[in-house]
Amino acid sequence: MKKLTKQQLLFCEEYVINGYKGSDAYSKAYASETSTAGENQNMCRVEAWRMLRNERILDEIKRIEGTYKAISLEKGVDKKYIIDNLKMGMEATNKLGDPDYTARNNATNTWAKLTGEFEAEKKHIVIDDESELTKDPSKMTKEEIKEKHITNNDILSWVGGGIVGSTFSMTSRGFIYKRLSK
């Protein structure tokens, strides 16, 4: 297997250090060779996206994350420590003793992400009767859509004929279609 270049290794390290911001990591890793790398944010974004599709890059990022986790645990930073600090952040006050709403909000958002409270709302649909699926919602008039109470998510999820006995799981990023075995 071909080894990663110095720039690719630096990209992986920067990607983990800076909180998984690909374009910033690419800019820092390749700025010395390409004078425009730091200047052209769009190019950095595209190249970072391309690099993050490379299995060797992804493996190195996982290895680096594992190293950081091991060091953190060695220094006493574990889940309990993190939760304790988030709790302190949720109760933070400024120098005057007033609530520090910025710190509290950041701690609350971090906690919610870690615990899955911000997961996309899901809608589970099982279709047993195809009679209501005779017309593609994206081709309906505004009046028909209003009359049938069809939402944008319903229009996105419409697949057409042959879906009886199927299940759809809707998320904010789209839907998951799974044919049920009969």
C-alpha positions in Angstrom: 0.0 0.0 0.0 1.3 3.4 -0.9 2.3 5.7 2.0 0.7 9.1 2.6 2.7 12.1 1.7 3.9 14.7 4.3 1.1 17.0 3.2 -1.5 14.3 3.4 -0.3 13.4 7.0 -0.4 17.1 7.9 -3.9 17.4 6.5 -5.1 14.5 8.7 -3.5 16.0 11.8 -4.9 19.4 11.1 -8.3 18.0 10.3 -8.6 16.4 13.8 -7.0 19.3 15.6 -9.2 22.1 14.1 -12.5 20.3 14.8 -12.9 18.6 11.4 -12.8 21.7 9.2 -11.6 20.2 5.9 -10.9 23.4 3.9 -8.9 24.9 6.8 -6.9 21.7 7.2 -6.2 21.6 3.4 -5.2 25.2 3.4 -2.7 24.7 6.2 -1.3 21.5 4.9 -0.7 22.7 1.3 -0.1 26.4 1.8 3.7 26.1 1.6 3.6 24.4 -1.8 0.7 26.2 -3.4 0.7 30.0 -2.8 -3.0 30.1 -3.6 -4.1 27.3 -1.2 -4.5 29.7 1.6 -6.2 32.3 -0.6 -8.7 30.2 -2.6 -11.2 28.8 -0.1 -13.3 27.2 -2.8 -10.4 25.1 -4.1 -9.5 24.1 -0.5 -13.0 23.0 0.1 -13.1 20.9 -3.1 -9.7 19.3 -2.5 -10.5 18.6 1.2 -13.7 16.9 0.1 -11.7 14.8 -2.4 -9.2 13.8 0.2 -11.9 12.8 2.7 -13.0 10.2 0.1 -9.6 8.5 0.2 -9.7 5.3 2.4 -6.0 5.8 3.4 -6.7 9.3 4.6 -9.8 8.1 6.6 -7.7 5.4 8.2 -5.1 7.9 9.2 -7.7 10.2 10.7 -9.1 7.3 12.7 -5.6 6.4 13.9 -5.0 10.0 15.0 -8.3 10.1 16.8 -7.4 7.0 18.7 -4.1 8.5 19.7 -5.8 11.6 21.0 -8.3 9.5 22.9 -5.6 7.4 24.5 -3.7 10.6 25.6 -6.9 12.1 26.9 -7.7 9.0 29.0 -4.1 9.0 30.3 -4.5 12.6 31.4 -7.8 11.8 33.2 -10.2 13.2 30.5 -12.9 10.6 30.3 -16.7 10.8 29.8 -17.4 11.7 33.4 -14.8 14.5 33.3 -16.4 15.9 30.1 -19.9 15.7 31.5 -18.8 17.4 34.7 -17.2 20.2 32.7 -20.3 20.6 30.5 -22.5 20.8 33.7 -20.2 23.6 35.0 -20.5 25.3 31.6 -24.3 25.1 31.8 -24.1 26.9 35.2 -21.4 29.4 34.1 -21.5 33.0 35.3 -19.5 36.1 34.3 -17.2 38.2 36.5 -20.2 40.1 37.9 -22.0 36.9 38.9 -24.6 37.1 36.2 -25.4 34.1 34.0 -23.0 33.7 31.1 -25.5 32.8 28.4 -23.0 32.2 25.7 -21.1 29.6 27.7 -24.3 28.1 28.9 -25.7 27.8 25.4 -22.4 26.3 24.1 -22.3 23.7 26.8 -26.0 22.9 26.3 -25.5 22.5 22.5 -22.5 20.3 23.1 -24.3 18.1 25.6 -27.3 17.8 23.3 -25.1 16.7 20.4 -23.2 14.2 22.5 -26.4 12.6 23.9 -28.3 12.5 20.6 -30.9 15.1 21.6 -30.4 16.9 18.2 -31.0 13.8 16.1 -33.1 14.4 13.0 -36.8 13.9 13.6 -37.9 10.7 12.0 -41.2 9.7 10.5 -41.9 6.0 9.9 -44.4 5.2 7.2 -45.7 1.7 6.3 -47.7 1.5 3.1 -50.3 -1.2 2.8 -52.8 0.3 0.4 -51.7 1.8 -3.0 -55.0 3.4 -3.8 -53.9 6.9 -2.5 -50.6 6.7 -4.4 -52.0 7.0 -7.9 -50.7 10.5 -8.5 -47.1 11.8 -8.1 -47.4 14.6 -5.4 -44.7 16.6 -7.3 -47.1 16.9 -10.2 -50.1 17.9 -8.2 -51.5 21.4 -8.2 -51.2 23.6 -5.2 -54.9 23.1 -4.4 -54.6 19.3 -4.6 -51.6 19.4 -2.3 -53.4 21.7 0.2 -56.5 19.4 0.1 -54.5 16.3 0.8 -52.3 18.0 3.4 -49.1 16.9 1.6 -45.8 18.3 3.0 -42.5 18.8 1.2 -41.2 15.7 2.9 -44.2 13.7 1.5 -43.3 15.0 -2.0 -39.6 14.1 -1.5 -40.6 10.6 -0.4 -43.0 9.7 -3.2 -41.5 6.8 -5.1 -44.4 5.7 -7.4 -45.9 2.3 -8.0 -44.8 -1.0 -6.5 -44.3 0.2 -2.9 -47.1 -1.7 -1.2 -45.5 -3.6 1.7 -42.6 -1.2 1.9 -41.4 1.0 4.7 -39.9 4.5 4.7 -37.9 6.2 7.4 -37.9 9.9 6.9 -35.1 12.1 8.2 -34.2 15.8 7.7 -31.6 14.6 5.1 -34.0 12.5 3.1 -35.7 9.2 3.4 -34.6 5.6 3.7 -36.6 3.1 1.6 -36.7 -0.6 2.6 -38.7 -3.3 0.9 -40.3 -5.5 3.5 -40.1 -9.3 2.9 -43.4 -10.9 2.2 
